[in-house]
Amino acid sequence: MGNLQRVGRARHAQSLQHARRGFVRGPAALRNAAMITLIANANVFDGSGSPRRNADVLIEGNRIVHIADHIARPEGSNVHIIDAGGATLMPGLVDGHTHLGLGSTIEHRSSRTEPEEEQALIISHNARVMLDHGYTSIYSGGNRRPRVEVALRKATREGWMPGPRLRAASWEVSADTMKSPSATLKPKSIEGHIGANERAPITDQVRKFVHDMADVGVDIVKMPITGESALIEYTSCILEFKEEEVAAAGEAARERGLWLTAHAHSPEGIQMAIRHGFRAIYHATYMDDDSIAMAANAKDPIFIAPSPGSLWMMGNMDKPATPGMEVDAATASIREVVPKLVKAGIRVVPGSDYGFGFNPIGLNAKDLELFVEWFGMTPSESLRCATEYGGQLMGMGDELGLVREGYLADLLLVDGDPTTDITILQNPERLSMIMKDGNLYKLACHRGIDRATIPPSV
């Protein structure tokens, strides 16, 4: 027996051992570009918000090629059959605001002081945890090490590193303005904080930063147009950038084909982002009716990630948040704002600054519950935000985020019905299949894959 044959049989046996323990996992476990997969007897939630329907789904390579009430079982050694057994087949989830570089997951908490080499490993670990929880795509919220995120995007795209599809982002364009005020300041005072109005313009520096990040290879440049009370008390509505600086960022981004994301809480900051072509706006906590009208009438679609999960986490911390974090006021405001956004037809997507120690990666699906509980969405509407709108946010709305013929096979098989109980998505054990790009990352044994037809891997 040749060495390659021995290696192939060993890998095949290892994948079956993993399956007997309850699942098959890993990008190489069942990876074959010519593989044909039939998922039979599924209740399909297609991502559009329509009710589930019983159907079979046929996948060839990385695309869904046929959906019907019944599909005859294909023949061939490259075919495997998955019995959904009435479970919910749905698109993979998309997160619009997670920081892989902040480092904390439900499995590992980062000190954020690790050496550079360890931080690169942590970022890769964080991506794997996202995939474990059914998130097959991430629109990054920003990374302190953008070169690592760009490298991770390549590795996950090529399939040799487990992780979601990734739109890589820069770190915040801080403009050196978000420094903590003096510890001697009185409570509720923001005296000493250097906002946009207290410094000279840095237009050239902003423009250079955008070009530098384009050279690194990111997809997104992020700007904190307003401050953040969770970091510096009472600064969420303070402008951190001047109009001409944001305009320069918009011009440079268009020159280089980049998207822009704004961290913005106040109406003034939100409107500045809309005027200058930002694709995504995070938080939007105090968005007013004029800002909503501007977003609804913008030339290009604007996606808003209101971040309820971080507010919920801060409001439920063992140690109460300080008054300067404005948790109660921010929560009350966002609960009024988001239903108005939905009514205006603005695309709202999940993502709540996951990656902080108090808000670790792995809890992301809490957003979907809060979309229902806080914003009055139905579970199906909440799921649509994380699937169809998520695919659009990724710039792949014509091939990602829906269970449709011709679309990419990024799919979840959920034991139960998330269209009636959205909370089941917070339990990864209810995900009996995770498929990304047509490749099985996870499959529970009880889903009945025909393992005898899997060709040995070499």
Secondary structure, DSSP 4 states (H G I P E B T S, - for coil): --HHHHHHHHHHHHHHHHHHTTEEESTTTS--TT-EEEEEEEEE--SSSPPPEEEEEEEETTEEEEEES--PPP-STTEEEEE-TTPEEEEPEEESSB-GGG--BSS----S-S-HHHHHHHHHHHHHHHHHTTEEEEE----S-HHHHHHHHHHHHHTSS---EEE-EEEE--TT--PPPPTTSPTT--TT---GGGS---HHHHHHHHHHHHHHT-SEEEEE-B--TTTSTT-TTSB-S-HHHHHHHHHHHHHHT-EEEEEE-SHHHHHHHHHTT-SEEEE-TT--HHHHHHHHT-SS--EEE--HHHHHHHHT-SSPPPGGG-HHHHHHHHHHHHHHHHHTTPEE-----BTBTTB-BT-TTHHHHHHHHTT---HHHHHHHHTHHHHHHTT-TTTSSS--TTSB--EEEESS-TTT-GGGGG-GGGEEEEEETTEEEEEEGGG---GGGPPPP-
